[in-house]
């Protein structure tokens, strides 16, 4: 695992094994709590990150994960980018359907990630790899 900290609230993690996934979960949890997310929100963020990372390991074998705090005007949040150089998602429309799995797993899949986060985007293509970008904004109290 390679861990590069860009600032106190931004880091990149090279994902190559389950131990890297666990380290990424811990880092995301720490950043989310530092930003002030509730326990419920942190669980959702970590669940989405876990699914993104598990997909990366399953389909591409390795990849890069970036976790960072973000600001937009008076709101703050967390941005997670998962990028791999795997085969890409052959049918993104099908992959976005609830219950669809090519691995036979029971993960929440891309639709679950989308539901857990405030914004969600996927960039993929045959032999171009896959990039999943998600954001969660801190609710104002």
For each residue, the residues with C-beta under 8 A, 3 or more apart:
1: 13 14 15 16 17 19 20 23
2: 12 13 14
3: 11 12 13 14 23 27
4: 11 12
5: 8 10 11
6: 10 11 12 68
7: 10
8: 5
9: 31 34 35 68 69
10: 5 6 7 66 67 68 69
11: 3 4 5 6 27 66 67 68
12: 2 3 4 6 64 65 66
13: 1 2 3 20 23 24 27 64 65 66 67
14: 1 2 3 20 62 64
15: 1 20 21 24 53 56 57 62 63 64 65 82
16: 1 20 61 62
17: 1 20 21 57
18: 21 22 57
19: 1 22 23
20: 1 13 14 15 16 17 23 24 53
21: 15 17 18 24 25 50 53 54 57
22: 18 19 25 26
23: 1 3 13 19 20 26 27
24: 13 15 20 21 27 28 49 53 65 67
25: 21 22 28 29 46 49 50
26: 22 23 29 30
27: 3 11 13 23 24 30 31 67
28: 24 25 31 32 45 46 49 67 78 80
29: 25 26 32 33 42 45 46
30: 26 27 33 34
31: 9 27 28 34 35 67 68 69 78
32: 28 29 35 37 41 42 45 46 78 136
33: 29 30 36 37 42
34: 9 30 31 69
35: 9 31 32 69 76 77 78 138
36: 33 76 138
37: 32 33 41 42 45 78 136 138
38: 41 42 139
39: 42 43
40: 43 44
41: 32 37 38 44 45 136 138 139
42: 29 32 33 37 38 39 45 46
43: 39 40 46 47
44: 40 41 47 48 116 117 136
45: 28 29 32 37 41 42 48 49 78 80 116 117 136
46: 25 28 29 32 42 43 49 50
47: 43 44 50 51 108 112 116
48: 44 45 51 52 80 112 113 116 117 134 136
49: 24 25 28 45 46 52 53 65 67 80 82
50: 21 25 46 47 53 54
51: 47 48 54 55 107 108 109 112 113
52: 48 49 55 56 65 80 82 113 132 134
53: 15 20 21 24 49 50 56 57 63 65 82
54: 21 50 51 57 58 105 107
55: 51 52 58 59 82 107 110 130 132
56: 15 52 53 59 60 62 63 65 82 84 86 130
57: 15 17 18 21 53 54 60 61 62 63
58: 54 55 103 105
59: 55 56 84 86 87 103 130
60: 56 57 63 84 85 86 87 129 130
61: 16 57 84 86
62: 14 15 16 56 57 84
63: 15 53 56 57 60 82 83 84 85 86 129
64: 12 13 14 15 82 83 84
65: 12 13 15 24 49 52 53 56 80 81 82 83
66: 10 11 12 13 79 80 81 83
67: 10 11 13 24 27 28 31 49 78 79 80
68: 6 9 10 11 31 78 79
69: 9 10 31 34 35 76 77 78 79
70: 76 77 78 79 135
71: 75 76 77
72: 75 76 77 137
73:
74:
75: 71 72 137 138 140
76: 35 36 69 70 71 72 137 138
77: 35 69 70 71 72 118 135 136 137 138
78: 28 31 32 35 37 45 67 68 69 70 135 136
79: 66 67 68 69 70 133 134 135
80: 28 45 48 49 52 65 66 67 133 134 135
81: 65 66 131 132 133
82: 15 49 52 53 55 56 63 64 65 130 131 132 133
83: 63 64 65 66 129 130 131
84: 56 59 60 61 62 63 64 129 130 131
85: 60 63 129
86: 56 59 60 61 63 129 130
87: 59 60 90 126 127 129
88: 124 125 126 127 128 129 130
89: 92 95 122 124 130
90: 87 126
91: 94 95
92: 89 95 96 122 124
93: 96 97
94: 91 97 100
95: 89 91 92 100 102 109 110
96: 92 93 100 110 111 114
97: 93 94 100 111
98: 109 111 112
99: 109
100: 94 95 96 97 109
101: 104 105 106 107 109
102: 95
103: 58 59 107
104: 101
105: 54 58 101
106: 101
107: 51 54 55 101 103 112
108: 47 51 111 112 113 116
109: 51 95 98 99 100 101 112 113
110: 55 95 96 113 114 120 122 132
111: 96 97 98 108 114 115
112: 47 48 51 98 107 108 109 115 116
113: 48 51 52 108 109 110 116 117 120 132 134
114: 96 110 111 117 120
115: 111 112
116: 44 45 47 48 108 112 113 136
117: 44 45 48 113 114 120 134 135 136
118: 77 135 136 137
119: 133 134 135
120: 110 113 114 117 132 133 134
121: 132 133 134
122: 89 92 110 130 131 132 133
123: 130 131 133
124: 88 89 92 128 129 130 131
125: 88 128 129
126: 87 88 90
127: 87 88
128: 88 124 125
129: 60 63 83 84 85 86 87 88 124 125
130: 55 56 59 60 82 83 84 86 88 89 122 123 124
131: 81 82 83 84 122 123 124
132: 52 55 81 82 110 113 120 121 122
133: 79 80 81 82 119 120 121 122 123
134: 48 52 79 80 113 117 119 120 121
135: 70 77 78 79 80 117 118 119
136: 32 37 41 44 45 48 77 78 116 117 118
137: 72 75 76 77 118
138: 35 36 37 41 75 76 77
139: 38 41
140: 75
141:
